Amino acid sequence: MKVEKISELTTNRLSIYLRCLNDLVAEGIKTISSEHFAEKFHLNSAQIRKDLAYFGEFGVRGVGYNVVGLRDHLTKILGLDREHSVAIIGAGRLGTALADYYGFQQTNFTVKAMFDADENKIGNEIGDLEIYDIKNFAEIAKKDNIDVAVIAVPAAFAQKVLELVSEAGIKAVLNFAPTPLKNADGVKLNTVDLTTSLESLAYFLSKPNGANGKKLKQTAGKRR
């Protein structure tokens, strides 16, 4: 396995492939070629083969991939063959919505605890989750075997929260605060910036004929 060459883009695509394979299993499909796989899910067959080649040989020439077998391999490669415990920091509207996210029920990620600094929220419950004082994060994270932290606090507090969870030994962090954060060594930080995504869409909408408007006008001019 050429680990040093595996990028985050590759692992993101593996996650997509896994969801597609789960759909194929549900449909009762036993084997599928990379071409049919790509066609069915609007993917790139050459990219599929390249991504999978980093981890071994999974297909049989003239037959294709064993759907269940490939699904199980990708599950292990992505570390989804074991349970991951999640802590959400920030018990506001976003944190509450994330705690109730139905998608967690379909994965090996389980929200075990919520944290906040607001004394009016500490001790309350959201569903089956008690809201703990963020000051006790390290202790509770160790007790509940937390290995993933989700930051859902205002931007002004996000860096301090990241430092706190990093000091507690958490190595995987998903940040929803709309601000760039300085990450600690050895910690994988992914940021979900909804504002940036929406602004990108706004740029597209501001152009006649979408983002390709200028190109279309230039092409039309050349045909005269």
Phi, psi and omega in degrees: 000122182273073188301322185296341183260359184274119183264168177294328176300321179295313180295328175297319179291325177301322178297320178295316179300320181297317178297320178296318179296323177298322177295319179296318178299317180297330180277352179083016179280128186269315181226155179203142178277163179296326179294313180291324177299312181295318181295318183294323186247015176059049180244186180249118186295321179295321179293322178300311181297319180296315181297315183290331182296337177298336189246000178136188178255117185247336184266163176243124183303130180085350181243311182111203181265139169284117190298310181295317181297316180292321177301316181294322178296314181293326177300317179289318181301320182277359179074024183262012177270007176220159183282141175242132183260131187245140172242136177252124179257116184116105184257035175276202183297316181293312180300319178296317179297319179295322179296328181268003184301120185293336182299333179299330182291342182258009182231183176264020176257124182236126177285118184258335185203154173235150183225151176203165178256354182280118181298334179286344180257329182300130181096343176283172180235143171241104189066237179264005185259129173274142177270118182262160175289129181301336178298336182261017186303308185303317182295313183288324178298321178292318181295320184265007179055043180292130176235357176226132177244138177247122180264118180226053182244165175303151185306323184297338184253354189296318182297318180296322178294317178301317179297321181294313182290328177294317179296335179278358177095008178284130185254353181227123184227132174249119186252126176255356179289132185282064181202144176289140183240146176272116188269150177276152178299139177084001179248128177270119183244123172245132180247130175255107183251096182295324181297315179299319179296318180293321179295326176295320177294322180298321178298316180298317182290337183283349183262139174296133183065022178080196185295341182265010184303312182297318181296320180295321179294321180294320179296317180298322181295325183289338183277350181288000000 
